[in-house]
Amino acid sequence: MAEVRANWGSGFIAGLGPKVMEAENQADSAYSLAISSALGLENNTYTKLFKDRTTSAARETLVNKSGIGYFEETTEGADYNVDTRTAGYLVQFNPIKKTNSIEITEEDRDDRDKDIADKMSEITDLKVAYMMTADKDAFSAFRYSFTAQASLPNHLTFYADAVPMLSTLHPIKATTTSNTTQSNASSTGIVLSDTNLETGRQALRRQTDDKDLPMNIGSGKVVLLVPDALEKSAAIIAKSTKRSNTGNNDMNIYDGLVTVISTKWINSQQTSGSDTAWYLIDSIHSPLIFLTRRGYTSSIWTDNKNKNIIYDASFRYQVGNKNWRGIWGSKGDGASYSS
């Protein structure tokens, strides 16, 4: 059966819609031990969680597709086996604008003591606030990872399969097996432990594409992302010489395999996040994207009506995921979850 243009969605074929910013090929991460070893992917130490992208357009479309299945035995003289690729769900990025400013009187600026002038730098304070905002909003992809897509804030956009980024019910579009859905989340909210880390890592490794075919995800370096409240526990599990909290001499396999990243931007205090949730991210195949439409842009101007001096800044961006594969997570609270 031939592939049909309409299957690929608006914008994939030239002239049918908006220009596609990026096309992900699930076959690029299809499981192949020989290929992954040859490329040295099992030893890659790259731990960046977000892929930085820039755009000059008001909207960007990301598409992805599966690879094809296994080769079939073919008798002499018979037609070749015919296979098709499956289009994934689209992701639409619509960058939003965020702004901030500081206004001071001309007298305030004129009368500042030279000894504290540098400490009162409006330019520095605006830049710091921008960096905090960017960090907070980037990591909000995890804070909202169990949230229905209809309830996301405007700075987030998720892979359009109609379920949360972390879900037990991701649809498999054109399954070649008896499975119709798959999961990248713990259904029971398992807590972070040595045993449960392995449970999550194996679940990450068994993620499949939109034909339910195996992928080379989770078999190399993995990032363990935790809130600051779990930093000590995560470091003990990942860095101990022997297995943590056990009385045996089993080796700890995670030292060098799992990189711990902890951040305040997902905890319960600064961001109304969680102090128990934990996440595993494939450091090579992370699907997270920080898309910048316009970078940090600042200006200084004077209001002619009152001669006040205004320092302002803005930037346009959106955070999202081009796929859900490459991430696995647990709420870590022991509560059941199905969505």
N, C-alpha and C positions, 0 to 999 in steps of 0.2 A: 504494500500500500504506500503510495507516494505521500510525502509531507505536503500539507496545504498551508498557504501563506497565512490564512486567517487564524491558524492555530497559534501564531507567534505574537498576537496582540498588536494593538495600534502602535505604530512607530518602529517596529522591527524591520519592516520592509520599506525601503526608500520611497518616499512620496505618499505613504499612507498615514503619516502622522508626525508628531514631534520627533526630533532627532534623538536617538538613543545615546545616552552618555556612556553606558557600560553594559556589556553583555557577559554574563558569567556562564561558563561552560562547566556543568557538573562533571563532565567526563575528565576535566583537568585534574580532578581529585578522586577519580575512580580508583578503586583499590588495585594496586599491582605491586607486589613485594619487590620484584626485580627492578621496576622503574624507580620506585622510591629509594631503594638502596643505592642505585646508580647515581641518583641526584643528591644523595646525602641528606635527604629530608629528615631522616630519623635523628640526626645530630644537630639540627638547626636550633640555635639559641635565641632566635628573634622573639621578643615578648611584647611587641607593640599591640595594643588591643584595638585601636582604631586605624583604619586606612584613611589618610587625608586625601581629599579630592577637592578640586576647584572647578568652578563653572562660570561661564559668562552669560548663561541663560536664566530666565525666570523660573523655568521648570526643567527638571531632568528626569529621564526615565531609565531605570535599570531593568534589564531582562536577564533571564538565565534559562538554561536548558539542560536536560539530562544527556548522558551519552547513549550509546546503543548497547544491546544485550550481548549475550554469549554467541559465538559462532555455532552454527548448526551443521551436523553431518549431512553431506549432500552426495547422493549417488551419482555415478557417472552418467553424464548426459542430462541430468535434471537441472531445472532452473535454480539459480542461486537463491539462497535465503534472503528475504527482504525484511529490513527492520526500519523503524522510525525513531526519531528523537522526540522527546516530550518537552514542550515549552513549560517553564515554571510560571509562577505568579509574578506580575509586574511590581515594581516599587516606584512610586512617584515622590520625588523630592521637590518641595516648594519652599525655598528658603524664606525665612522671616527676618525682620529687622529688629534689633534691640539697640537701645540708646541709653545714654546717661550723660549728665552734665553737672558742673559746679559753677555757681555764680557768686562773684564777690564784688564788693564796691571798689571804686577807684581809690577811695581813702584807705581801705583795708590793704590794698596792694602797695600803696605809697608808703604807708606807715609801718610796714613790717620791719622788725628788728633783723638786721643782716645775719645775726647768729642763728635765727630759726627759719630763715627764708627757705632754705633747702628742705627743711622738714615739712614745710607747708606746700610742697609742690603739687599743684592740682594735676599736672600732666602725669606724674608718677602714680598718684592715687587712682586716676581713671584707668591707667593701664593695668594696675593690680586688680581693680574691680572687674575689668574685662577678662583677665585670665581666670579669676575665680568663677565668673559666669560660664565661661567656656568649659572649665573642668566640671562644674556642677551639672551643666546640661548634658555633657557627654556621658557622664556616668549615670544620668537619669535613665538611659537605655536599660540599665539593670534594675533601677528602682521601679520602673514601670514594666518590667519584663513579664510579669504575671497578669498584667492589666489588659482588658479588652481593648481592641484597637480604636473603638469609637470613643473611648474615654482618655485617649492620649492628649497631652498638651501639644500646642502647635509646633513646638520646636522638635518634635519627634515624628518619624514616619517609619512604619514597620512593613515588612514583607507581606503582601496582600493576600494571605491565605485565610483571612477572616478569624484567626485565633491569635492569642497572645504570642509574643516572641518565644517565651518558654511555655510549652503546652504539652499535654499528654495526647492531644488529638490533632496533630498536624496531618492534613489529608495527603495521601500519595496519589498524584494526579492520574497516572497510567500504570498502575501496579501490574507487575508480571508474576506476582505471587498471590497468596491468599490474604495478605495484609492490605488493608485499605487506609490505615492511619499509622503514624509512628509518634514517638514521644522524645522530647529533649528536656524533660523535667521529672523530678521525683513525685510520684503520686501520693507519697506518704510523708513528705517533708522531712526526710532523714537528716539527722544532725551531722555536723562535721566530725568525722572520726577516721582513724586509719582504715577500718573496714569499709566505711561508707565512701571514702575517697575512691577506693578501688571499684566500688559499685558504680559510682558516677563516671569514672574513667572508662570502664567497659561499655557503659551505655553510650558514651561519646564515640567510642571506636565503632560501635555498631550502627551508627546513623547511615541511612541509605538515600539514594537519589529518588527522583520522581518516577522511576520505574521499579523502585525497591531493589536496586542493585547496590552492592557494597561500594563504599568510598574509602579513600585513604585519609580518614579524619581521626585524630586522637591518638595516632600511633607514634607520634614524635613528642616534641616538647609541649607541655601543657601548662597554662597559667591557672593557678588557683587564686581567684579573686575573692577577697573577704572584706567585711567591714573592720574597722580598727579594733572592735571588741573581740574579734576572733583571730587577731594577728598572732598572738602568742601560741594559741592552739594550733594554728595552721603551720607556724614555723617549727614547732616540735614534731608534728607529723611528717613534714617534708624534709627536715634537716637532721633528725636524729640518726645516729650511726646504726642503731638497731631499731626495730619496730617500737613505736611509742606505746606506753601503757600496757605492755605485755611482759610476762615473766620468762619468755623463751629467747633463743638466740637467733631468731629469723632476721635476715638482713632487711634494711629499709631500702626499698627499690626506688623511692621517690626523690632522694637526694640527687640532684642533677637532671631528673626527669620532670619534676614539677617546680615551677617558679611561683613563689608566693608574692602577690601584690595586695596590699591592704590600703584602704582609702576611707577617709571620713565622709566622702561624698555619697556613700550608700548607707550610712548608719542611721540610727533612729533619732539622733539629736539634731544634726545640722540640716538634714534633708527629709525628715519623716520617712526614712527608709527602714531597714531592718538590721538588728544586731545579730541575727541568727542565720540569715540567708547566705549561701555560698555558691560560687559559680566556677565552672571549668570552661576554659576557652582554648581551642587549638591555636597555638601561636602562629601557625602558618596560614591556616584557613579561616581566620577570624572574619566574619561577615559584616562587622561593624564599620560604619562610614561616618566621618565628619565632613560634610560637604559645605565648603565656603563659597558663597556668591560674591561677597565683598569683604575683604579682610578688615582688620581694625583700622578705622579712619577717624582722625581727630582734627579739631580746628579750634582756633581762638578768635573771638570776635568781641566787639564792643557794642552794647546797646546804645544807640544814639539818643534815646529818650532820657536815660538816667546815667549813662556812661559806666554802667556796671560792666565788668569783664566776665565773659562766659567761656568756659572751657568745656567742650563737648566731644563726644565720640560715639561711633555706631559701628555695627557690623551686621552682615546678613549671612545666614547659615541655616542648616538643618542637620539633625543627627538621625541616623536610621540604620537598618540592617538590610543588606541586599538578599539575604537568605537567613534561615534560622540554623542551618547546619554549621557545625563548628562551635556551638555553645551548648552547654548543659547546666542545669541549675536546680537547686533545692531551696525551699523556704526555710529549712532547718528548724522548724518549730514543732515537728511531729504531727502536724495536722494534715488530714487527707486533702487532696487536690485533684480535680478533674476538670480540665478546660482546654 
